């Protein structure tokens, strides 16, 4: 019996993540389906609300990049709140299909969806972004690797910010500092900026 209980607890985050809700902006209250996929963790409403409160003066007209786009929760929230464009990079073809369905449902036009490995895509990128969302699978070193490439390729515009979501206690990569930070359970997140 106890073993069965443990097994039902493992998929809970995915089972509970059947839909994401856009919190504010032109698509406020719209709900989008989330596929059941290993490692997919849509950013919770409360965390997204705090993040976009932090970004309220930066998001309007911003060029955004959503690496490891997953459910698209961050990308579609940004577009709903007036981002000029969001590039979504995702390596899972099934997830890409869901993102395309969301685009149709919402009638979005200010987006680019790329089926690609995030790091490979970053290494070939040539344009800068105002805001980069970096919410990769945990425990694989993606945040440090991506932040290094973002610096090397100068992919962040002047005064640009990176939002990171990671396991609690993960140190920031060298050359970056927190501008804002929050913790919820075993997850830490925040806006970081490059040190000059």
Backbone as CSV, one residue per row, in Angstrom:
resi,resn,N_x,N_y,N_z,CA_x,CA_y,CA_z,C_x,C_y,C_z
1,UNK,0.809,-1.226,0.000,0.000,0.000,0.000,0.842,1.276,0.000
2,UNK,1.835,1.393,0.934,2.624,2.622,0.928,3.323,2.856,-0.406
3,UNK,3.755,1.748,-1.060,4.442,1.911,-2.347,3.500,2.503,-3.393
4,UNK,2.255,2.021,-3.412,1.291,2.552,-4.368,1.059,4.044,-4.135
5,UNK,1.003,4.427,-2.858,0.797,5.834,-2.525,1.932,6.687,-3.088
6,UNK,3.168,6.199,-2.910,4.330,6.928,-3.421,4.254,7.060,-4.936
7,UNK,3.848,6.001,-5.609,3.765,6.039,-7.067,2.743,7.072,-7.541
8,UNK,1.637,7.205,-6.834,0.650,8.191,-7.262,1.127,9.611,-6.987
9,UNK,2.031,9.790,-6.038,2.510,11.144,-5.728,3.509,11.652,-6.763
10,UNK,4.254,10.769,-7.402,5.286,11.200,-8.347,4.712,12.027,-9.502
11,UNK,3.642,11.573,-10.180,3.162,12.369,-11.307,2.281,13.553,-10.934
12,UNK,2.024,13.789,-9.651,1.101,14.860,-9.259,1.345,16.206,-9.934
13,UNK,2.606,16.708,-9.985,2.787,18.012,-10.612,2.283,18.046,-12.056
14,UNK,2.500,16.939,-12.796,2.038,16.906,-14.178,0.520,16.790,-14.245
15,UNK,-0.025,15.908,-13.397,-1.473,15.705,-13.416,-2.199,17.004,-13.074
16,UNK,-1.643,17.770,-12.140,-2.257,19.027,-11.728,-2.029,20.149,-12.721
17,UNK,-1.158,19.912,-13.679,-0.795,20.965,-14.621,-1.532,20.806,-15.939
18,UNK,-2.754,20.255,-15.904,-3.516,20.012,-17.118,-3.812,21.260,-17.920
19,UNK,-3.895,22.396,-17.243,-4.134,23.665,-17.940,-3.311,24.775,-17.304
20,UNK,-2.934,25.744,-18.122,-2.326,26.966,-17.591,-3.288,28.105,-17.890
21,UNK,-3.274,29.097,-17.019,-4.178,30.238,-17.180,-3.340,31.487,-17.415
22,UNK,-3.695,32.251,-18.433,-3.014,33.526,-18.663,-3.588,34.524,-17.670
23,UNK,-2.712,35.171,-16.917,-3.131,35.958,-15.756,-3.641,37.347,-16.129
24,UNK,-2.961,38.014,-17.055,-3.346,39.406,-17.350,-3.094,39.740,-18.811
25,UNK,-3.578,40.911,-19.208,-3.354,41.369,-20.579,-4.513,41.011,-21.499
26,UNK,-4.252,41.045,-22.803,-5.326,40.867,-23.794,-5.938,39.469,-23.775
27,UNK,-5.194,38.467,-23.290,-5.737,37.103,-23.229,-6.048,36.693,-21.787
28,UNK,-6.216,37.648,-20.926,-6.471,37.382,-19.509,-7.572,36.338,-19.314
29,UNK,-7.283,35.345,-18.456,-8.270,34.327,-18.125,-8.347,33.167,-19.106
30,UNK,-7.686,33.288,-20.271,-7.710,32.182,-21.241,-6.934,31.001,-20.680
31,UNK,-7.450,29.795,-20.909,-6.785,28.585,-20.414,-6.245,27.774,-21.573
32,UNK,-5.023,27.255,-21.386,-4.358,26.477,-22.426,-3.993,25.103,-21.884
33,UNK,-4.154,24.080,-22.705,-3.833,22.714,-22.289,-2.325,22.523,-22.155
34,UNK,-1.955,21.674,-21.205,-0.550,21.306,-21.011,-0.446,19.799,-21.196
35,UNK,0.475,19.362,-22.059,0.618,17.924,-22.268,1.369,17.292,-21.102
36,UNK,1.111,16.027,-20.891,1.771,15.248,-19.841,3.112,14.788,-20.400
37,UNK,4.191,15.476,-19.999,5.511,15.164,-20.537,6.543,15.189,-19.411
38,UNK,7.453,14.210,-19.358,8.446,14.171,-18.278,9.260,15.470,-18.214
39,UNK,9.419,15.989,-17.006,10.242,17.186,-16.807,9.534,18.499,-17.112
40,UNK,8.302,18.428,-17.614,7.581,19.667,-17.931,6.968,20.234,-16.654
41,UNK,7.398,21.458,-16.279,6.931,22.106,-15.053,6.457,23.512,-15.400
42,UNK,5.201,23.682,-15.769,4.749,25.049,-16.052,4.945,25.945,-14.825
43,UNK,5.425,27.148,-15.052,5.624,28.087,-13.954,4.273,28.388,-13.307
44,UNK,4.140,28.163,-11.984,2.847,28.358,-11.308,2.331,29.800,-11.433
45,UNK,1.000,29.942,-11.364,0.354,31.257,-11.482,0.981,32.300,-10.554
46,UNK,1.166,31.914,-9.287,1.650,32.878,-8.283,3.057,33.390,-8.640
47,UNK,3.895,32.477,-9.119,5.260,32.851,-9.501,5.224,33.736,-10.748
48,UNK,4.387,33.353,-11.728,4.266,34.167,-12.945,3.745,35.560,-12.639
49,UNK,2.776,35.627,-11.722,2.220,36.933,-11.357,3.296,37.832,-10.759
50,UNK,4.094,37.284,-9.857,5.186,38.056,-9.251,6.198,38.478,-10.313
51,UNK,6.587,37.522,-11.170,7.566,37.819,-12.221,7.091,38.964,-13.106
52,UNK,5.848,38.898,-13.563,5.382,39.930,-14.499,5.048,41.248,-13.793
53,UNK,4.835,41.208,-12.495,4.773,42.465,-11.735,6.148,43.128,-11.739
54,UNK,7.192,42.322,-11.562,8.561,42.856,-11.629,8.848,43.462,-13.002
55,UNK,8.299,42.821,-14.049,8.618,43.220,-15.427,7.629,44.221,-16.029
56,UNK,6.704,44.731,-15.217,5.625,45.558,-15.785,6.127,46.754,-16.586
57,UNK,7.286,47.307,-16.243,7.803,48.470,-16.982,8.706,48.061,-18.146
58,UNK,9.113,46.789,-18.186,10.025,46.321,-19.236,9.329,45.535,-20.343
59,UNK,8.156,44.961,-20.049,7.557,43.984,-20.971,6.941,44.616,-22.214
60,UNK,6.387,45.801,-22.099,5.716,46.442,-23.234,6.725,46.730,-24.346
61,UNK,6.501,46.141,-25.513,7.390,46.365,-26.650,8.693,45.583,-26.601
62,UNK,8.832,44.679,-25.639,10.093,43.940,-25.470,10.219,42.793,-26.473
63,UNK,11.466,42.529,-26.873,11.775,41.315,-27.651,12.187,40.259,-26.634
64,UNK,11.479,39.140,-26.614,11.708,38.108,-25.599,12.123,36.782,-26.235
65,UNK,12.871,36.030,-25.469,13.290,34.684,-25.862,12.881,33.740,-24.749
66,UNK,12.134,32.691,-25.103,11.726,31.681,-24.127,12.438,30.379,-24.480
67,UNK,13.574,30.142,-23.807,14.321,28.901,-24.006,13.644,27.797,-23.196
68,UNK,13.703,26.568,-23.666,13.012,25.460,-22.989,11.537,25.870,-22.799
69,UNK,10.890,26.278,-23.877,9.568,26.916,-23.809,8.506,26.061,-23.130
70,UNK,8.579,24.746,-23.270,7.639,23.865,-22.571,6.185,24.204,-22.864
71,UNK,5.445,24.502,-21.815,4.010,24.795,-21.954,3.746,26.133,-22.645
72,UNK,4.753,26.990,-22.701,4.563,28.321,-23.274,3.973,29.318,-22.285
73,UNK,3.863,28.926,-21.002,3.237,29.793,-19.989,3.891,31.170,-19.940
74,UNK,5.216,31.210,-19.962,5.920,32.498,-19.872,5.800,33.281,-21.181
75,UNK,5.946,32.582,-22.298,5.878,33.240,-23.606,4.514,33.879,-23.852
76,UNK,3.439,33.121,-23.600,2.105,33.645,-23.891,1.686,34.720,-22.893
77,UNK,2.174,34.615,-21.662,1.911,35.686,-20.688,2.585,36.972,-21.137
78,UNK,3.831,36.845,-21.634,4.564,38.024,-22.125,3.838,38.656,-23.309
79,UNK,3.397,37.827,-24.259,2.672,38.355,-25.428,1.355,38.991,-25.017
80,UNK,0.664,38.370,-24.081,-0.606,38.904,-23.601,-0.427,40.293,-22.999
81,UNK,0.741,40.508,-22.377,0.991,41.779,-21.689,1.717,42.808,-22.555
82,UNK,1.851,42.525,-23.847,2.358,43.568,-24.750,3.775,43.422,-25.234
83,UNK,4.391,42.246,-25.065,5.722,42.042,-25.650,5.611,42.183,-27.168
84,UNK,6.638,42.738,-27.786,6.619,42.949,-29.236,6.738,41.618,-29.976
85,UNK,7.593,40.736,-29.455,7.823,39.438,-30.094,8.385,38.475,-29.061
86,UNK,8.012,37.207,-29.182,8.615,36.170,-28.355,9.072,35.031,-29.256
87,UNK,10.340,34.666,-29.124,10.881,33.484,-29.798,10.833,32.341,-28.796
88,UNK,10.156,31.245,-29.162,10.052,30.075,-28.282,10.922,28.962,-28.847
89,UNK,11.841,28.467,-28.022,12.736,27.386,-28.436,12.416,26.159,-27.590
90,UNK,12.139,25.055,-28.261,11.749,23.812,-27.571,12.243,22.624,-28.385
91,UNK,12.757,21.598,-27.701,13.345,20.457,-28.417,12.394,19.268,-28.570
92,UNK,11.241,19.297,-27.886,10.311,18.172,-27.935,9.254,18.426,-29.010
93,UNK,9.221,17.592,-30.082,8.255,17.818,-31.172,6.798,17.813,-30.710
94,UNK,6.448,16.966,-29.726,5.061,16.936,-29.221,4.712,18.261,-28.553
95,UNK,5.668,18.787,-27.794,5.446,20.067,-27.103,5.315,21.196,-28.116
96,UNK,6.125,21.145,-29.178,6.047,22.144,-30.253,4.648,22.147,-30.866
97,UNK,4.093,20.961,-31.068,2.749,20.849,-31.640,1.727,21.540,-30.739
98,UNK,1.872,21.344,-29.417,0.966,21.990,-28.459,1.117,23.510,-28.514
99,UNK,2.361,23.995,-28.599,2.596,25.443,-28.702,1.908,26.004,-29.950
100,UNK,1.982,25.261,-31.051,1.336,25.721,-32.289,-0.187,25.761,-32.133
101,UNK,-0.724,24.797,-31.397,-2.176,24.806,-31.138,-2.559,26.031,-30.294
102,UNK,-1.721,26.364,-29.300,-1.979,27.548,-28.464,-1.999,28.814,-29.311
103,UNK,-1.056,28.892,-30.246,-0.959,30.056,-31.133,-2.265,30.222,-31.918
104,UNK,-2.773,29.089,-32.435,-4.038,29.124,-33.182,-5.202,29.537,-32.290
105,UNK,-5.258,28.935,-31.097,-6.337,29.235,-30.147,-6.374,30.725,-29.816
106,UNK,-5.198,31.311,-29.605,-5.117,32.709,-29.172,-5.116,33.702,-30.334
107,UNK,-4.805,33.202,-31.531,-4.685,34.116,-32.674,-3.424,34.955,-32.577
108,UNK,-2.382,34.381,-32.009,-1.120,35.109,-31.844,-0.400,35.278,-33.180
109,UNK,0.222,36.432,-33.353,1.000,36.679,-34.574,2.435,37.093,-34.268
110,UNK,2.699,37.476,-33.021,4.002,38.064,-32.685,4.942,37.050,-32.048
111,UNK,5.088,35.913,-32.699,5.879,34.841,-32.116,6.670,34.111,-33.205
112,UNK,7.707,33.415,-32.775,8.452,32.498,-33.630,8.615,31.233,-32.802
113,UNK,8.313,30.075,-33.379,8.476,28.805,-32.674,9.578,28.011,-33.361
114,UNK,10.582,27.598,-32.590,11.727,26.877,-33.148,11.874,25.512,-32.496
115,UNK,11.894,24.469,-33.302,12.182,23.123,-32.820,13.695,22.966,-32.844
116,UNK,14.313,23.065,-31.675,15.782,23.031,-31.611,16.246,22.798,-30.182
117,UNK,17.458,22.323,-30.050,18.120,22.241,-28.757,18.464,23.670,-28.330
118,UNK,18.146,24.024,-27.102,18.307,25.413,-26.644,19.743,25.919,-26.787
119,UNK,20.712,25.124,-26.347,22.109,25.570,-26.415,22.588,25.721,-27.849
120,UNK,22.240,24.769,-28.694,22.634,24.856,-30.113,22.023,26.098,-30.743
121,UNK,20.745,26.357,-30.425,20.066,27.530,-30.982,20.771,28.807,-30.517
122,UNK,21.085,28.869,-29.230,21.753,30.056,-28.678,23.085,30.336,-29.367
123,UNK,23.842,29.272,-29.604,25.181,29.441,-30.203,25.117,30.022,-31.605
124,UNK,23.967,29.848,-32.278,23.823,30.380,-33.644,23.053,31.699,-33.681
125,UNK,22.545,32.132,-32.532,21.735,33.357,-32.496,22.595,34.591,-32.757
126,UNK,22.012,35.557,-33.435,22.764,36.774,-33.780,22.050,38.056,-33.351
127,UNK,20.813,37.932,-32.858,20.078,39.139,-32.467,19.922,39.199,-30.952
128,UNK,19.797,40.420,-30.439,19.691,40.605,-28.997,18.242,40.594,-28.514
129,UNK,18.087,40.331,-27.226,16.769,40.284,-26.597,16.745,41.183,-25.365
130,UNK,15.546,41.685,-25.051,15.373,42.504,-23.855,15.152,41.629,-22.617
131,UNK,14.440,40.521,-22.815,14.141,39.600,-21.715,14.319,38.175,-22.221
132,UNK,15.051,37.371,-21.463,15.223,35.954,-21.789,14.671,35.133,-20.631
133,UNK,13.752,34.212,-20.943,13.195,33.298,-19.942,13.967,31.989,-20.017
134,UNK,14.535,31.580,-18.892,15.395,30.395,-18.847,14.898,29.480,-17.727
135,UNK,14.062,28.515,-18.115,13.428,27.618,-17.152,13.630,26.178,-17.627
136,UNK,14.881,25.683,-17.527,15.198,24.358,-18.077,14.890,23.219,-17.105
137,UNK,14.983,21.963,-17.580,14.910,20.837,-16.642,15.998,20.984,-15.578
138,UNK,15.667,20.603,-14.360,16.608,20.779,-13.241,17.757,19.770,-13.298
139,UNK,18.857,20.152,-12.656,19.968,19.236,-12.397,20.797,18.847,-13.598
140,UNK,20.731,19.612,-14.686,21.493,19.235,-15.882,22.505,20.290,-16.311
141,UNK,22.684,21.337,-15.487,23.691,22.350,-15.786,23.316,23.321,-16.892
142,UNK,22.040,23.331,-17.286,21.617,24.182,-18.412,21.735,25.679,-18.112
143,UNK,21.439,26.077,-16.871,21.438,27.519,-16.574,22.833,28.108,-16.756
144,UNK,23.825,27.461,-16.174,25.190,27.973,-16.312,25.625,27.974,-17.778
145,UNK,25.385,26.864,-18.476,25.791,26.762,-19.888,25.120,27.846,-20.737
146,UNK,23.810,28.036,-20.545,23.083,29.038,-21.336,23.537,30.456,-21.002
147,UNK,23.715,30.738,-19.714,24.168,32.084,-19.312,25.547,32.394,-19.899
148,UNK,26.410,31.390,-19.951,27.746,31.586,-20.550,27.626,31.958,-22.022
149,UNK,26.769,31.245,-22.756,26.600,31.529,-24.191,25.938,32.894,-24.397
150,UNK,24.954,33.220,-23.570,24.292,34.526,-23.671,25.322,35.650,-23.534
151,UNK,26.252,35.494,-22.593,27.326,36.504,-22.415,28.263,36.529,-23.614
152,UNK,28.735,35.345,-24.004,29.704,35.247,-25.108,29.146,35.812,-26.408
153,UNK,27.874,35.513,-26.686,27.243,35.945,-27.939,26.629,37.344,-27.838
154,UNK,26.716,37.952,-26.646,26.117,39.281,-26.403,24.652,39.307,-26.849
155,UNK,23.871,38.348,-26.339,22.476,38.197,-26.767,21.489,38.991,-25.927
156,UNK,22.002,39.703,-24.925,21.127,40.504,-24.076,21.332,41.975,-24.418
157,UNK,20.243,42.644,-24.766,20.330,44.074,-25.070,20.716,44.855,-23.822
158,UNK,21.090,46.103,-24.010,21.437,46.966,-22.887,20.287,46.992,-21.874
159,UNK,20.612,46.821,-20.611,19.628,46.741,-19.518,18.713,45.513,-19.607
160,UNK,19.071,44.548,-20.448,18.273,43.338,-20.587,18.348,42.471,-19.337
161,UNK,17.345,41.613,-19.170,17.252,40.758,-17.981,16.999,39.310,-18.382
162,UNK,17.482,38.403,-17.539,17.224,36.975,-17.722,16.432,36.490,-16.514
163,UNK,15.322,35.801,-16.785,14.570,35.160,-15.703,15.033,33.717,-15.626
164,UNK,15.460,33.289,-14.427,15.863,31.891,-14.255,14.969,31.210,-13.224
165,UNK,14.740,29.924,-13.451,14.006,29.097,-12.505,14.836,27.836,-12.319
166,UNK,15.206,27.542,-11.072,16.104,26.405,-10.832,15.820,25.760,-9.487
167,UNK,16.511,24.654,-9.233,16.422,24.033,-7.925,17.035,24.970,-6.886
168,UNK,16.491,24.964,-5.682,16.934,25.846,-4.604,18.416,25.617,-4.310
169,UNK,19.149,26.704,-4.087,20.552,26.606,-3.707,21.523,26.584,-4.869
170,UNK,21.020,26.550,-6.108,21.930,26.554,-7.262,22.613,27.918,-7.337
171,UNK,23.959,27.944,-7.310,24.634,29.247,-7.365,24.503,29.891,-8.749
172,UNK,24.537,31.200,-8.766,24.477,31.922,-10.040,25.777,31.723,-10.804
173,UNK,25.700,31.662,-12.134,26.934,31.594,-12.923,27.771,32.864,-12.708
174,UNK,29.070,32.755,-12.897,29.970,33.908,-12.751,29.563,35.001,-13.735
175,UNK,29.636,36.250,-13.273,29.339,37.384,-14.143,27.889,37.823,-14.130
176,UNK,27.093,37.236,-13.208,25.682,37.580,-13.114,25.328,37.900,-11.672
177,UNK,24.285,38.717,-11.485,23.790,38.987,-10.134,22.272,39.072,-10.157
178,UNK,21.668,38.760,-9.006,20.210,38.849,-8.897,19.780,40.310,-8.819
179,UNK,18.731,40.641,-9.561,18.070,41.934,-9.409,16.846,41.740,-8.498
180,UNK,16.149,40.630,-8.696,15.002,40.237,-7.868,15.079,38.733,-7.687
181,UNK,14.553,38.261,-6.545,14.645,36.833,-6.273,13.466,36.367,-5.431
182,UNK,13.019,35.131,-5.674,11.967,34.542,-4.825,12.221,33.045,-4.688
183,UNK,11.667,32.478,-3.621,11.788,31.039,-3.388,10.408,30.499,-3.070
184,UNK,10.116,29.320,-3.627,8.846,28.639,-3.337,9.135,27.148,-3.281
185,UNK,9.008,26.570,-2.078,9.309,25.151,-1.909,10.771,24.866,-2.221
186,UNK,11.024,23.931,-3.130,12.391,23.575,-3.502,12.871,24.304,-4.751
187,UNK,12.144,25.349,-5.136,12.471,26.073,-6.368,12.873,27.509,-6.039
188,UNK,13.929,27.970,-6.694,14.295,29.391,-6.595,14.169,29.992,-7.983
189,UNK,13.784,31.245,-8.027,13.669,31.916,-9.314,13.988,33.390,-9.118
190,UNK,14.256,34.046,-10.209,14.544,35.466,-10.100,14.977,36.074,-11.412
191,UNK,15.091,37.391,-11.394,15.611,38.131,-12.530,17.090,38.384,-12.273
192,UNK,17.909,38.073,-13.258,19.345,38.316,-13.110,19.814,39.255,-14.222
193,UNK,20.893,39.952,-13.924,21.477,40.840,-14.928,22.979,40.601,-14.982
194,UNK,23.559,40.956,-16.113,25.004,40.784,-16.274,25.748,41.843,-15.484
195,UNK,26.857,41.425,-14.895,27.754,42.390,-14.260,28.607,43.010,-15.355
196,UNK,28.794,44.283,-15.263,29.602,44.965,-16.300,31.080,44.738,-16.054
